[in-house]
Every structure is written in structure tokens, then in C-alpha cells.
Amino acid sequence: MSHTDAIKQAVEQAGYTVVEVTGPGVEVLALHLAGRLGYVKPSDEWVDGLEPLPDEHQVAAHILRDAGLLPEFEL
């Protein structure tokens, strides 16, 4: 199963309808599924390893977390 298929399945299981399978939100979910998404609480930044994600990915990650699709990270 590809990352895109896994993301679509997870989002649909959470009760959402997938309209778009590209964009910052999908990329953030792919990072999460790959075990590469992190969160730095003091700076309120989502990261891929040690690098902060671009602004549009930051916004998407917060939206996904608020929707319950990403965990609450504590560092």
C-alpha cells in the first residue's frame, strides 16, 4: 500500500471524505506515517527530523492535530 493510499484510508476511517490527495496536509500525514514528523513545543513548530516544516505545512499540521488525525506531541 502506498503512502497516499494509507493516508486516504486512515482519513476515511476517521470519518472524513478525501477530496484531494496532494498538498501540505497529505505531505504532513505521510511524514507522520513514516515516523518522521516531530513537534517542538517551546517554539510551536512541526519538524521533519530537525528541520522546521514550511509555513503551509505548519498550518496543515495544526489543523490535522485539531481534527484528531495527528497526536499531541510533548517534548
Phi, psi and omega in degrees: 000132180285164176301319181298316179295319180296319179296313180301315180296315180297319181292319179292325177294333178280000176096013180254156176259131180272120178255321184236132179247025174224168176112177185302320181297317179293321179295321177295316178297323178296319177298318179297313180296330179277356180076022184251357182271133177226171180221133177252103186299314183304325180258000180052050181234138171271140185227154170251096188075246180253352184266129175297144177287155176300161185306316182294331177284326176300312180299313180299319181296319178296319178297315180295320177296315180297331178276357179085012181267351174232151180286163171277110181275140175233120176239000000 
